[in-house]
């Protein structure tokens, strides 16, 4: 099973770019990397998913180097509402079986 | 609205009792996952069902059981409740498989008194 390691917490000021890096040294060939965001007392929300190189959507970018042993979630110009816990996960399972393991995540605090 | 519906939103019950949590997956999703989130343990994977069959199991207690019905909704049954079972219980759904994003519901907050 691939495991992930990410910083426990990060602080940022509003308007800055935030980069959260995740290590997944044992990622398998077929595994995708997925990031989720969670606000207190709410279910996690899918942010972005990628396999290699770079993926961008309307809220974030995901950078994955060639060796795929790490990934970086980039949040451009964060606002106070981006204060949340961010989880990095890699696929666990095969076929139709899946059991994503959420670690402790990175608690991002955005202030003025 | 994520498309995943969980009921009830809140539940208060006494120790030793049994409760049932219900989840309706997003339209088109065949997989349902159950997670428990307590203050001291983070999000813990309990169990996955795909099209009515159990596919993956986490550290689910023997007092807990789940099933997925032909219409794809799922129920999580918690019995002989203990104070430590107080937590948020989330249901998620997906197309199926480890490389598809999950869509989570808003959760059921269970309080055991």
Contacts between the chains, C-beta under 8 A, distances in Angstrom:
chain1	res1	chain2	res2	distance
A	30	B	99	7.2
A	31	B	98	7.2
A	31	B	99	7.0
A	32	B	98	7.7
A	32	B	99	4.1
A	34	B	101	6.0
A	36	B	102	7.8
A	41	B	88	6.8
A	41	B	107	7.3
A	41	B	109	7.5
A	42	B	106	6.5
A	42	B	107	7.3
A	43	B	2	7.1
A	43	B	4	7.8
A	43	B	90	4.9
A	43	B	92	7.1
A	43	B	104	3.0
A	43	B	105	5.7
A	43	B	106	5.9
A	43	B	107	5.6
A	44	B	43	7.2
A	44	B	90	7.7
A	44	B	92	7.9
A	44	B	102	7.5
A	44	B	104	5.2
A	45	B	2	7.7
A	45	B	104	7.0
A	46	B	101	4.2
A	46	B	102	6.6
A	46	B	103	6.8
A	49	B	99	7.8
A	49	B	101	5.7
A	87	B	43	7.9
A	91	B	97	7.8
A	91	B	98	3.3
A	91	B	99	4.5
A	92	B	98	5.5
A	93	B	55	7.8
A	93	B	56	6.0
A	93	B	97	6.8
A	93	B	98	3.8
A	94	B	97	7.9
A	94	B	98	7.0
A	95	B	97	6.5
A	96	B	30	7.7
A	96	B	31	6.9
A	96	B	50	4.4
A	96	B	51	7.7
A	96	B	55	5.6
A	96	B	96	4.5
A	96	B	97	5.5
A	97	B	48	6.7
A	97	B	50	7.3
A	97	B	55	4.2
A	97	B	56	4.5
A	97	B	97	7.6
A	97	B	98	7.4
A	98	B	31	6.9
A	98	B	33	7.5
A	98	B	48	6.0
A	98	B	55	7.3
A	98	B	56	6.1
A	98	B	94	7.3
A	98	B	96	7.3
A	98	B	97	5.6
A	98	B	98	4.0
A	98	B	100	7.7
A	99	B	33	7.5
A	99	B	45	4.8
A	99	B	48	5.9
A	99	B	56	4.2
A	99	B	57	7.6
A	99	B	58	5.7
A	99	B	98	7.9
A	100	B	33	7.8
A	100	B	45	6.8
A	100	B	98	7.1
A	100	B	102	6.6
A	101	B	45	6.2
A	102	B	35	7.6
A	102	B	42	6.3
A	102	B	43	3.9
A	102	B	45	7.7
A	103	B	42	7.4
A	104	B	42	6.0
A	105	B	42	7.7
